[in-house]
Each structure stands twice: as C-alpha cells, then as structure tokens.
Amino acid sequence: MEPAALEKFSSPGKGGGLRCRRRLRPGELLYRAEPFAYVVTKEQLGGVCDCCLRRNEHLHRCSQCKVAKYCGKSCQLRGRDLLQTVRKRCKMKKTARTQNIIDIFLHKEAWQDHKQECKCLKSIEPNFPPDSVRLAGRIVFKLLRQSACLSEKLYSFSDLQSNTEQLSEEMKEGLRHLAQTLQLYLKAEIRDASQLPPAIDFFQIFTKVTCNCFTISNGEMQDVGVGLYPSMSLLNHSCDPNCVIVFEGYQLLLRSIREIQIGEELTISYIESLMPTSERQKHLMRQYCFECDCLLCQNQDKDAEKLAGEEHAWKEVKDAVNRVRYPKTKEEWEQVLARCQNLLSSNAGRLPDTNIYQLKMLDCAMDACINLGSWEKALNYGSRTLGPYRLYYPGFHPLRAVQLMRVGKLQYSQDMFPQALETLKQAYNIMKVTHGADHSLMQALMELKEQCEAVMRVQ
C-alpha cells in the first residue's frame, strides 16, 4: 500500500491507532514491516537460522559462542563483504535492487547484533538468558549504534507506550529482575550501565517490550522468534479483528481479512482467540493493561461450546496440554502421544471435540503422529479438528488455512486424492487472503494442489 493510504490517528480511549484512507477489500497487503530487533526463541535455537529465521537442516554454528546458527555465508556476511556487495548491487537497475539492498542491510544489522551479543553469551555460559533479555540486549545495541530502522516510519521506538503506571507491583518487580539480569548479561560489552545515555533505561526497555513485541511465527503459524516492529505497535486489539499479521521470515505482513471502509480503524488480535472470554480479558489486562469491549467479549460468544463437557475432565486435559514442552526426540514424542491417546480414550463421551482443551489435545496428538511418521493416525486426529476450527475461526483466519493444508497433505499421503483436493481448495481460498499469492507457504500449497490435480487426471 502506498504510504499516504495508511495513517495514524488518535483512537478514542486507546491512544494512537491506525486507519485507512481508502476502502479496502479482503486480502490486501496493507503494510510490510522490517524488525527493529528480533531473536530466535530458545526452543527453536539450532532449528532455524538466527538471521533469516528459515528452517534448515544444515545450519552452521557460530564458532565463538556456539549458540547462533546460520544458513551459511549469505546470512553471516561480515560488514566488509556487505559493503562490497552493496556497491555492486547499487549498479543494478532500480526495479531489481531495492529489496536486495534492504535484505543486505538487514543481514548487516543481524551480524552487528550478534557480533556484540556473542561476547555476552560466552561470558555467561553455561547459563542462557530468557528470550526477553536477549531481545532487550539487541535493542540496547541498536540504540547505541543509532541505526535507522524502516519499521519506525509511522512510530519510533521512543514513541512506544509502556503502561508503567498501570502495571501491578508483581509485574513491576518481575521487570526489575529482568533489568538486573540484562545488566549482568551485557557486562561483557557494557561494563558501566550508569554511563549509558538517559534514553537507554533497562527497566523502561522491558516495559516497552512487554506490551509491544510480536511473536514471530513461520508460515505454518509455529512460533520461531520474538521481535519489535514499532510502527505496527500502533495497531489496536479486537478479539474479532479486521486484519491479520503473518510473517515471511523476519518480515511482518499486515493484511486485511474483510471489507474495511474509509476511516475505519485497523485492528488485530493481540492474543490467541481460542480462550473463553474471562481468560482473554485476564490475559489482556495482565500484559496490556486494558479490557476488551468488542462484541465477542460483550456477548461472551461461543464460551459455552469452548468449555462443553465434564469440567473435571477438561481440567485434567488442560493441565496435560500445559505440561507439553517442545519435544525434540523420538522418545519424547512417543511419551507425548501415549499421554494424548490415554486422555482422549478415557474422555470419550465426556468431552466433545469442540471443547478447546480437547481440541488442543487432538492437535497435540496429530503433531506427535506426524513427527513419528504415523500418517494414518495423524489424519484421524486432524480430521476431528476441522469442525471445531470452522466454528472458532470463521471467515478468513490463517490458523484455519494452515490446519486445512496440513490435513490435505495427510489425505494426499493416504491416496485420498478427491478428499485432499477439496481440503486443499478450502485452504487455498482462505490463504490467498491471509497470506497472499506471493507467500512461500501459498506457493507450497499451490504446488501440492497441482500435484493432486495431476494425479486425478491420470487415474
């Protein structure tokens, strides 16, 4: 979208906001944002590239800290090599060079970030900082370098709100502890924090990170990182938003998912909507210091369906789901699957699949089966999720599109080609709005859909 079509404004009762100056259709790309700072989550370290956030089975480990891993030289270029590359690419035609140069400078920024944090990581080994501390460290390095950031076009880091006055004492105490941890973590690079400029206050950085950072997910909506995109912090929340955010690597894409009228505010959901109203409100108040007054919250829409079934049964399932922690080995996945199967079997007839904790358990069992290569069982669990997903994610929602694509893949693997094609078409109709035709996941979906059509033509 051209910059003049998107504007910030004073949103009544919410402070700043974003609105559009022209009518929008579903599926329009409204904004493309680069990160001010970002890190790979601790759970994904070693599985995705620290620079581009792409999954790669052959990552190269940083020889110094032994923590950061990269796809290769293209994601770990030194400043000198980057400058030489920029000089060469600047001689190219304008239409071909713009994104290349942006990528080059982002890679340079990523290297500068890691060059400084590398010493910090080495200095505290074998300990490892929380994601928020590592992100805050990169923010400090960025502020000290006074680097320009494309993501500050509408709203800068200094503009970010912190809600300090509204935070509970418990929350403030937690942030003070994180600030102390950050000071210890950065000691290898910043020996005397008292000599830093007044604008670099560790506690204030954490108050801003807490209510302004974004969880970065891959195309399949799996969390891989956490980052700060200042201009996108202007977006206000609704449990029933008119826009969604998806990521392509570290790049944030804001897309409309319904018709939006001139002057209408653009909204996204800050939280996972698959929670009862009371849980959503509690989460929003704790982290963002406000209560949502959207129609879904006023009507407590679908709360009865979300907690349907016997209460003691879903509470047991809820506890089990909350205990699952990113299995990495075959043995861990087998343990997860055994626990899921046991609970799903014992709760048959006591919990409908529309119960949100039963649904999460089905998702967990499906993931375990996929990781163990049990495609038929995975399909059985995945098929049971499609009805609840349609209920809780109506219209255009990226999570439903991804779930349909996953089930379509499983149907394809079981030679269920007509069913797979129908499922993939449903995924396509949603994903062209939520992800857009150029997204890498959309390209993979179209390729799978074409393969399914080709098989059916020769049968």
MOGIJO-V170491 format. One record per run of one state. SS is the DSSP state (helix for helix, strand for strand, loop for the rest). FROM is the first residue (numbers start at 1). TO is the last residue. Records with the same first field share a line. If there is no record, write none. Layout:
SS = FROM-TO ; FROM-TO
This chain:
loop = 1-2 ; 12-14 ; 21-23 ; 25-28 ; 34-36 ; 41-41 ; 46-47 ; 49-54 ; 56-59 ; 62-68 ; 71-72 ; 76-78 ; 90-93 ; 125-130 ; 146-149 ; 153-156 ; 160-163 ; 167-168 ; 189-192 ; 196-201 ; 218-222 ; 229-229 ; 235-235 ; 238-242 ; 249-250 ; 257-259 ; 261-264 ; 266-266 ; 269-276 ; 289-294 ; 300-302 ; 307-310 ; 324-329 ; 347-355 ; 373-374 ; 393-397 ; 414-416 ; 435-439 ; 459-459
helix = 3-5 ; 42-44 ; 73-75 ; 79-89 ; 94-124 ; 131-145 ; 150-152 ; 157-159 ; 164-166 ; 169-188 ; 193-195 ; 202-212 ; 230-234 ; 277-288 ; 295-299 ; 303-306 ; 311-323 ; 330-346 ; 356-372 ; 375-392 ; 398-413 ; 417-434 ; 440-458
strand = 6-11 ; 15-20 ; 24-24 ; 29-33 ; 37-40 ; 45-45 ; 48-48 ; 55-55 ; 60-61 ; 69-70 ; 213-217 ; 223-228 ; 236-237 ; 243-248 ; 251-256 ; 260-260 ; 265-265 ; 267-268
